[in-house]
Amino acid sequence: MQTVIKSPRNGCGLHGALQTVQGIRGLVPIVHANAGCAVQNYLAGKAGGAGMGSISGASTFSTDVQERHVIFGGASRLREQIKNTIKVAEGDLYIVLNSCESAMVGDDVEAMTREAREQGEAVVECLTAGFHGDSHYGYESVMTDLVKKLPQIRPAADKRRIRLVNLLGILPGQDICFRGDLTELKRILQGIGAEVNCFFGPENGVEELVTAPNASLNLVFSKWGRKAAAGLEERYNIPSLEFASVPTGPQEVAAFVHAVAEKLPLDERVIRCFLQEEEDEFRYYYRGLVDHFYEELAGKSVAVVGDESTVLRVGGFLTEYLGASVETAVVTDYFGKAENSREEKSGAVTALAREAYFTQDSKEIQDILVHSDVELILGSSLEQPAADKRQIVSLEVSYPVYDKAVVNKSYAGNRGALTLIEDYLTAVKTANRLKEQRLYAYINNTAG
């Protein structure tokens, strides 16, 4: 029997695909769907903290299918939209994303894109109908299809670049800090002498996709990057290193760097100097915060809600460096049936938290948090009602985020770790002040 999910927090496969495409500079999406799909994606993108790329929201190119296209088919409308988009939008690559309507009608999207390619246009397709999966599936599908189909249009050079790595598994939009995290990872890897394809950011992502087959190593930071990495390994013999999450803090950064160094021909002296400088910088700022830890009693019992990689990164860092205790962990990118065995779920999460839950049902998550004995909630904006009911503070670290703008903020590396400490201590100070205010109010209202 299938599990019914009420009020899911993740968008559909098309939304995840669009968020991914809009994060890659030089890539132009064409949506074969009704007008509402692109608008809903725009709203979902805003919930990620700070919109998406330049071609997004109301400016997303769409076939805007009508009732007649559903009845008689919309392939001719798609052909027309591909031609019109290429005329008015400058891009290095155009990608057609289908939807539930076009998939159910059976429009031959592949035939339309093949026709455009035969006419010399750089057009590919990705079949991401929303009913196939959620936004995580959308990212997985787009990245897998791009590394598979792009070489047919823009072949990569045959020469292998021995220090080049591909970064996979960090999801645009779904990870609210994806821009900053990728920037920090790129800084770390370049600091030890590696070259980086991160695909998302101010650089031309399409050019990085073209050179992806020339890389010597894939670095995968969540389970959602495995499929694309497997495609690169199968076609181009590029090995992969998988990490449970993005490294945060000196120990995790050092372990990450050494793991990469074992696979690439890097200078050990450069690596040693870089790690020493990074740790010295972290310790300098970290020591300055020690008094705050003791004065504010920072070792709180906390609940962490988010994707598996977010839960492991944030929860693990708070436990290791700030003395927090993760009483409750809720993983929101698990989509198995309720009767699935616990072994199919993340053993790392169950080891981290006293109680671990795997659900994206917002109502169920609210019930879990309301009955959890925690002093602080680290999650999304959707956890605020539970925090209000418990009269505790909530810190937003995962998707969706409604009342905070996130541009290039990062929780990755040592610099991101300091940012996480700042945010956490600010939340702790706020929680302590609110507790004091309630205590004073109680005393003042007590007779005698």
DALINDA-V782197 format. One record per residue. N is the residue number from 1. RES is the residue in one letter. OMEGA is omega in whole degrees, 0 to 359 (999 if undefined). Layout:
N;RES;OMEGA / N;RES;OMEGA
This chain:
1;M;181 / 2;Q;178 / 3;T;177 / 4;V;180 / 5;I;179 / 6;K;179 / 7;S;179 / 8;P;183 / 9;R;182 / 10;N;178 / 11;G;181 / 12;C;181 / 13;G;179 / 14;L;179 / 15;H;178 / 16;G;178 / 17;A;180 / 18;L;179 / 19;Q;179 / 20;T;182 / 21;V;183 / 22;Q;177 / 23;G;182 / 24;I;183 / 25;R;181 / 26;G;181 / 27;L;184 / 28;V;179 / 29;P;171 / 30;I;186 / 31;V;176 / 32;H;187 / 33;A;173 / 34;N;185 / 35;A;184 / 36;G;183 / 37;C;181 / 38;A;179 / 39;V;179 / 40;Q;177 / 41;N;178 / 42;Y;179 / 43;L;178 / 44;A;179 / 45;G;178 / 46;K;179 / 47;A;175 / 48;G;175 / 49;G;184 / 50;A;174 / 51;G;180 / 52;M;186 / 53;G;184 / 54;S;179 / 55;I;185 / 56;S;178 / 57;G;183 / 58;A;182 / 59;S;177 / 60;T;181 / 61;F;185 / 62;S;176 / 63;T;178 / 64;D;185 / 65;V;180 / 66;Q;182 / 67;E;181 / 68;R;179 / 69;H;178 / 70;V;182 / 71;I;187 / 72;F;181 / 73;G;185 / 74;G;182 / 75;A;181 / 76;S;177 / 77;R;178 / 78;L;178 / 79;R;180 / 80;E;183 / 81;Q;177 / 82;I;181 / 83;K;182 / 84;N;180 / 85;T;180 / 86;I;180 / 87;K;190 / 88;V;183 / 89;A;179 / 90;E;180 / 91;G;177 / 92;D;181 / 93;L;178 / 94;Y;182 / 95;I;179 / 96;V;178 / 97;L;180 / 98;N;186 / 99;S;180 / 100;C;183 / 101;E;184 / 102;S;178 / 103;A;181 / 104;M;178 / 105;V;179 / 106;G;178 / 107;D;182 / 108;D;182 / 109;V;181 / 110;E;179 / 111;A;180 / 112;M;179 / 113;T;177 / 114;R;178 / 115;E;179 / 116;A;179 / 117;R;179 / 118;E;177 / 119;Q;175 / 120;G;181 / 121;E;180 / 122;A;184 / 123;V;173 / 124;V;180 / 125;E;173 / 126;C;183 / 127;L;188 / 128;T;177 / 129;A;187 / 130;G;185 / 131;F;179 / 132;H;183 / 133;G;182 / 134;D;186 / 135;S;176 / 136;H;176 / 137;Y;180 / 138;G;177 / 139;Y;182 / 140;E;182 / 141;S;182 / 142;V;182 / 143;M;179 / 144;T;181 / 145;D;181 / 146;L;180 / 147;V;179 / 148;K;191 / 149;K;184 / 150;L;179 / 151;P;177 / 152;Q;182 / 153;I;181 / 154;R;182 / 155;P;177 / 156;A;175 / 157;A;183 / 158;D;187 / 159;K;177 / 160;R;177 / 161;R;195 / 162;I;180 / 163;R;183 / 164;L;179 / 165;V;174 / 166;N;178 / 167;L;183 / 168;L;174 / 169;G;174 / 170;I;192 / 171;L;174 / 172;P;178 / 173;G;181 / 174;Q;171 / 175;D;187 / 176;I;180 / 177;C;189 / 178;F;180 / 179;R;181 / 180;G;179 / 181;D;179 / 182;L;178 / 183;T;180 / 184;E;177 / 185;L;179 / 186;K;178 / 187;R;180 / 188;I;183 / 189;L;176 / 190;Q;179 / 191;G;178 / 192;I;174 / 193;G;180 / 194;A;171 / 195;E;190 / 196;V;164 / 197;N;178 / 198;C;172 / 199;F;182 / 200;F;179 / 201;G;185 / 202;P;178 / 203;E;180 / 204;N;184 / 205;G;180 / 206;V;178 / 207;E;178 / 208;E;175 / 209;L;179 / 210;V;182 / 211;T;180 / 212;A;179 / 213;P;179 / 214;N;183 / 215;A;178 / 216;S;184 / 217;L;171 / 218;N;175 / 219;L;187 / 220;V;187 / 221;F;172 / 222;S;181 / 223;K;183 / 224;W;175 / 225;G;185 / 226;R;186 / 227;K;178 / 228;A;178 / 229;A;179 / 230;A;177 / 231;G;178 / 232;L;180 / 233;E;181 / 234;E;186 / 235;R;188 / 236;Y;177 / 237;N;178 / 238;I;181 / 239;P;183 / 240;S;170 / 241;L;181 / 242;E;178 / 243;F;182 / 244;A;180 / 245;S;176 / 246;V;182 / 247;P;178 / 248;T;181 / 249;G;186 / 250;P;182 / 251;Q;181 / 252;E;179 / 253;V;179 / 254;A;179 / 255;A;178 / 256;F;182 / 257;V;180 / 258;H;178 / 259;A;178 / 260;V;183 / 261;A;178 / 262;E;184 / 263;K;184 / 264;L;178 / 265;P;182 / 266;L;182 / 267;D;182 / 268;E;180 / 269;R;178 / 270;V;180 / 271;I;182 / 272;R;180 / 273;C;181 / 274;F;181 / 275;L;179 / 276;Q;178 / 277;E;180 / 278;E;181 / 279;E;178 / 280;D;179 / 281;E;180 / 282;F;183 / 283;R;180 / 284;Y;181 / 285;Y;182 / 286;Y;179 / 287;R;180 / 288;G;182 / 289;L;185 / 290;V;181 / 291;D;179 / 292;H;180 / 293;F;183 / 294;Y;183 / 295;E;184 / 296;E;181 / 297;L;189 / 298;A;182 / 299;G;183 / 300;K;168 / 301;S;189 / 302;V;169 / 303;A;180 / 304;V;183 / 305;V;177 / 306;G;174 / 307;D;182 / 308;E;181 / 309;S;178 / 310;T;180 / 311;V;181 / 312;L;183 / 313;R;184 / 314;V;181 / 315;G;180 / 316;G;180 / 317;F;180 / 318;L;179 / 319;T;186 / 320;E;190 / 321;Y;186 / 322;L;175 / 323;G;178 / 324;A;177 / 325;S;180 / 326;V;180 / 327;E;184 / 328;T;174 / 329;A;179 / 330;V;180 / 331;V;188 / 332;T;177 / 333;D;174 / 334;Y;188 / 335;F;179 / 336;G;177 / 337;K;183 / 338;A;184 / 339;E;180 / 340;N;182 / 341;S;182 / 342;R;181 / 343;E;180 / 344;E;181 / 345;K;187 / 346;S;176 / 347;G;179 / 348;A;179 / 349;V;180 / 350;T;177 / 351;A;182 / 352;L;189 / 353;A;176 / 354;R;176 / 355;E;181 / 356;A;180 / 357;Y;183 / 358;F;183 / 359;T;171 / 360;Q;178 / 361;D;186 / 362;S;180 / 363;K;179 / 364;E;179 / 365;I;177 / 366;Q;180 / 367;D;179 / 368;I;184 / 369;L;180 / 370;V;182 / 371;H;178 / 372;S;181 / 373;D;182 / 374;V;180 / 375;E;184 / 376;L;177 / 377;I;173 / 378;L;184 / 379;G;181 / 380;S;176 / 381;S;181 / 382;L;179 / 383;E;183 / 384;Q;178 / 385;P;178 / 386;A;178 / 387;A;178 / 388;D;180 / 389;K;178 / 390;R;183 / 391;Q;176 / 392;I;184 / 393;V;177 / 394;S;177 / 395;L;185 / 396;E;180 / 397;V;184 / 398;S;182 / 399;Y;0 / 400;P;179 / 401;V;185 / 402;Y;189 / 403;D;179 / 404;K;175 / 405;A;179 / 406;V;182 / 407;V;178 / 408;N;177 / 409;K;182 / 410;S;169 / 411;Y;183 / 412;A;175 / 413;G;179 / 414;N;179 / 415;R;176 / 416;G;177 / 417;A;177 / 418;L;176 / 419;T;178 / 420;L;177 / 421;I;178 / 422;E;182 / 423;D;182 / 424;Y;180 / 425;L;176 / 426;T;178 / 427;A;179 / 428;V;178 / 429;K;178 / 430;T;180 / 431;A;180 / 432;N;179 / 433;R;179 / 434;L;179 / 435;K;178 / 436;E;181 / 437;Q;179 / 438;R;179 / 439;L;179 / 440;Y;179 / 441;A;180 / 442;Y;181 / 443;I;182 / 444;N;182 / 445;N;181 / 446;T;181 / 447;A;177 / 448;G;999
